[in-house]
Amino acid sequence: MQSVPLGVAGELYIGGAGLAHGYLARPALTAERFVANPFGAPGTRLYRTGDVVRRRTDGSIEYLARLDQQIKLRGFRIELGEIEAALTGLPGVGIAAVILREDQPGNKRIVAYVAPLAGQQLVEEKLQADLRAQLPEYMLPAVLVVLPELPLNANGKVHRPALPAPQAQVKRTLPRSTTEAALAGIWKEVLGIEDVGIEDDFFALGGHSLLATKIVARVRETLSLEVSLRQVFETPVLEAFAAKLAEVQGKALPTTPTIRKRGR
């Protein structure tokens, strides 16, 4: 409810003589959306659209996202519209949509969909690398899907319910050692998937920081090996991670210090 400078994102409010009286037979929604106009004459109202926009220097209004696109994931508040804006700013990207999916119960993840400009080709790995240079780790999509075009509704906006579930591109190179086989079994259990190959990337399969902590715990329980959470991020490919496990194999786990009772 405060004016913002040119180029700064804010919620779009609509007012004036053509403003509707409210929603038919929905007084609660009317009271929520039709609010007093602090900039106009007494008794005038504004309509809260829920659209995030910004004014350009030429006076036009640029649509950015919906206010209801804010989510909370693993303790972070994330504006999905910010991720979409970063994606549409990348070379060759024509349109982008970012949603929160829960295809497996309890495993919420950010999934991004992009379609190229006419005559352009998009490479998923290049897009992910460019996005990583712009956004913090917690805002990065777990999966990035490149489509020829995104489904649109009658108003020309992305029809989000029609966006397809991402299909994991699992490489079926079988484990070659007992360590790789054990690690593949742990990944299947933690990620809730059926097949894992040695060339697969933990995060490309839907992994995130919380699941990475489970990987570390399961490696300790199953293989009696101590690895750090950082190691999972530095070597997310199963083959490379198994090689790191081979390096620490045989090393004793740190002992837990004894807790002694004190009088005080």
KAHUDA-V104029 format. One record per residue. N is the residue number from 1. RES is the residue in three letters. SS is DSSP state (helix for helix, strand for strand, loop for the rest). D_FIRST is the distance of its C-alpha to the first C-alpha in Angstrom with 2 decimals. Layout:
N&RES&SS&D_FIRST / N&RES&SS&D_FIRST
This chain:
1&MET&loop&0.00 / 2&GLN&loop&3.81 / 3&SER&loop&6.85 / 4&VAL&loop&9.44 / 5&PRO&loop&13.19 / 6&LEU&loop&15.59 / 7&GLY&loop&16.71 / 8&VAL&loop&13.89 / 9&ALA&loop&12.67 / 10&GLY&strand&9.20 / 11&GLU&strand&8.39 / 12&LEU&strand&9.75 / 13&TYR&strand&8.75 / 14&ILE&strand&11.93 / 15&GLY&loop&12.95 / 16&GLY&loop&16.16 / 17&ALA&loop&19.63 / 18&GLY&loop&20.27 / 19&LEU&loop&17.59 / 20&ALA&loop&19.43 / 21&HIS&loop&19.89 / 22&GLY&loop&19.14 / 23&TYR&loop&21.15 / 24&LEU&loop&24.84 / 25&ALA&loop&26.10 / 26&ARG&loop&23.12 / 27&PRO&helix&21.39 / 28&ALA&helix&19.75 / 29&LEU&helix&18.12 / 30&THR&helix&17.18 / 31&ALA&helix&15.45 / 32&GLU&helix&13.53 / 33&ARG&helix&12.51 / 34&PHE&strand&12.47 / 35&VAL&strand&9.85 / 36&ALA&strand&9.98 / 37&ASN&loop&8.92 / 38&PRO&loop&7.91 / 39&PHE&loop&9.52 / 40&GLY&loop&12.58 / 41&ALA&loop&15.59 / 42&PRO&loop&15.88 / 43&GLY&loop&16.22 / 44&THR&loop&14.39 / 45&ARG&strand&12.10 / 46&LEU&strand&10.02 / 47&TYR&strand&11.25 / 48&ARG&strand&9.66 / 49&THR&strand&12.40 / 50&GLY&strand&12.30 / 51&ASP&strand&13.54 / 52&VAL&strand&12.90 / 53&VAL&strand&13.81 / 54&ARG&strand&14.37 / 55&ARG&strand&15.57 / 56&ARG&loop&19.22 / 57&THR&loop&21.10 / 58&ASP&loop&22.84 / 59&GLY&loop&19.73 / 60&SER&loop&19.94 / 61&ILE&strand&17.31 / 62&GLU&strand&18.56 / 63&TYR&strand&17.92 / 64&LEU&strand&18.03 / 65&ALA&strand&17.72 / 66&ARG&strand&16.38 / 67&LEU&helix&13.99 / 68&ASP&helix&16.93 / 69&GLN&helix&19.09 / 70&GLN&strand&18.40 / 71&ILE&strand&21.68 / 72&LYS&strand&23.52 / 73&LEU&strand&27.04 / 74&ARG&loop&29.65 / 75&GLY&loop&27.25 / 76&PHE&strand&24.85 / 77&ARG&strand&21.32 / 78&ILE&strand&21.53 / 79&GLU&strand&19.29 / 80&LEU&helix&21.84 / 81&GLY&helix&20.00 / 82&GLU&helix&20.82 / 83&ILE&helix&24.43 / 84&GLU&helix&24.45 / 85&ALA&helix&23.18 / 86&ALA&helix&25.94 / 87&LEU&helix&28.49 / 88&THR&helix&27.81 / 89&GLY&loop&28.22 / 90&LEU&loop&31.75 / 91&PRO&loop&34.75 / 92&GLY&loop&35.92 / 93&VAL&strand&33.00 / 94&GLY&strand&31.89 / 95&ILE&strand&29.51 / 96&ALA&strand&28.44 / 97&ALA&strand&27.11 / 98&VAL&strand&26.69 / 99&ILE&strand&26.96 / 100&LEU&strand&27.96 / 101&ARG&strand&31.47 / 102&GLU&strand&33.79 / 103&ASP&strand&37.06 / 104&GLN&strand&39.01 / 105&PRO&loop&38.07 / 106&GLY&loop&36.46 / 107&ASN&strand&36.10 / 108&LYS&strand&32.52 / 109&ARG&strand&32.07 / 110&ILE&strand&29.82 / 111&VAL&strand&31.50 / 112&ALA&strand&30.70 / 113&TYR&strand&32.08 / 114&VAL&strand&32.68 / 115&ALA&strand&34.61 / 116&PRO&strand&36.17 / 117&LEU&loop&35.97 / 118&ALA&loop&38.98 / 119&GLY&loop&42.11 / 120&GLN&loop&40.60 / 121&GLN&loop&41.63 / 122&LEU&loop&39.55 / 123&VAL&loop&41.15 / 124&GLU&helix&39.43 / 125&GLU&helix&40.78 / 126&LYS&helix&39.57 / 127&LEU&helix&36.03 / 128&GLN&helix&35.95 / 129&ALA&helix&37.31 / 130&ASP&helix&34.80 / 131&LEU&helix&31.88 / 132&ARG&helix&33.35 / 133&ALA&loop&33.23 / 134&GLN&loop&29.45 / 135&LEU&loop&28.09 / 136&PRO&loop&28.89 / 137&GLU&helix&31.49 / 138&TYR&helix&29.30 / 139&MET&helix&27.21 / 140&LEU&loop&30.36 / 141&PRO&loop&31.24 / 142&ALA&loop&34.35 / 143&VAL&strand&35.60 / 144&LEU&strand&35.08 / 145&VAL&strand&36.46 / 146&VAL&strand&37.48 / 147&LEU&strand&37.88 / 148&PRO&loop&39.21 / 149&GLU&loop&36.12 / 150&LEU&loop&33.24 / 151&PRO&loop&33.17 / 152&LEU&strand&30.73 / 153&ASN&loop&29.67 / 154&ALA&loop&30.02 / 155&ASN&loop&26.64 / 156&GLY&loop&27.78 / 157&LYS&loop&25.59 / 158&VAL&strand&27.38 / 159&HIS&loop&28.89 / 160&ARG&helix&28.40 / 161&PRO&helix&30.76 / 162&ALA&helix&33.52 / 163&LEU&loop&33.34 / 164&PRO&loop&36.72 / 165&ALA&loop&37.46 / 166&PRO&loop&38.53 / 167&GLN&loop&42.26 / 168&ALA&loop&43.49 / 169&GLN&loop&46.02 / 170&VAL&loop&48.61 / 171&LYS&loop&51.59 / 172&ARG&loop&54.68 / 173&THR&loop&56.64 / 174&LEU&loop&58.34 / 175&PRO&loop&58.54 / 176&ARG&loop&61.69 / 177&SER&loop&62.03 / 178&THR&helix&61.70 / 179&THR&helix&58.70 / 180&GLU&helix&56.86 / 181&ALA&helix&57.81 / 182&ALA&helix&56.58 / 183&LEU&helix&53.30 / 184&ALA&helix&52.81 / 185&GLY&helix&53.40 / 186&ILE&helix&50.76 / 187&TRP&helix&48.20 / 188&LYS&helix&49.03 / 189&GLU&helix&48.60 / 190&VAL&helix&45.31 / 191&LEU&helix&43.69 / 192&GLY&loop&45.18 / 193&ILE&loop&46.80 / 194&GLU&loop&50.39 / 195&ASP&loop&51.42 / 196&VAL&loop&50.89 / 197&GLY&loop&52.74 / 198&ILE&loop&53.51 / 199&GLU&loop&51.47 / 200&ASP&loop&48.25 / 201&ASP&strand&45.14 / 202&PHE&loop&43.71 / 203&PHE&loop&40.05 / 204&ALA&loop&40.76 / 205&LEU&loop&42.10 / 206&GLY&loop&38.82 / 207&GLY&loop&39.37 / 208&HIS&loop&36.74 / 209&SER&helix&36.86 / 210&LEU&helix&37.38 / 211&LEU&helix&40.16 / 212&ALA&helix&41.60 / 213&THR&helix&42.16 / 214&LYS&helix&44.07 / 215&ILE&helix&46.17 / 216&VAL&helix&47.13 / 217&ALA&helix&48.06 / 218&ARG&helix&50.09 / 219&VAL&helix&51.92 / 220&ARG&helix&52.91 / 221&GLU&helix&54.06 / 222&THR&helix&55.80 / 223&LEU&helix&57.20 / 224&SER&loop&57.37 / 225&LEU&loop&55.69 / 226&GLU&loop&53.08 / 227&VAL&loop&50.33 / 228&SER&loop&46.99 / 229&LEU&helix&43.58 / 230&ARG&helix&43.32 / 231&GLN&helix&46.44 / 232&VAL&helix&44.78 / 233&PHE&helix&42.06 / 234&GLU&helix&44.67 / 235&THR&loop&47.11 / 236&PRO&loop&45.20 / 237&VAL&strand&48.06 / 238&LEU&helix&50.56 / 239&GLU&helix&53.62 / 240&ALA&helix&52.37 / 241&PHE&helix&51.15 / 242&ALA&helix&54.56 / 243&ALA&helix&56.26 / 244&LYS&helix&54.33 / 245&LEU&helix&55.43 / 246&ALA&helix&58.99 / 247&GLU&helix&58.74 / 248&VAL&helix&57.88 / 249&GLN&loop&60.30 / 250&GLY&loop&63.00 / 251&LYS&loop&61.03 / 252&ALA&loop&60.87 / 253&LEU&loop&57.61 / 254&PRO&loop&56.59 / 255&THR&loop&57.92 / 256&THR&loop&55.73 / 257&PRO&loop&56.71 / 258&THR&loop&58.30 / 259&ILE&loop&56.34 / 260&ARG&loop&58.74 / 261&LYS&loop&58.41 / 262&ARG&loop&58.17 / 263&GLY&loop&59.38 / 264&ARG&loop&56.23
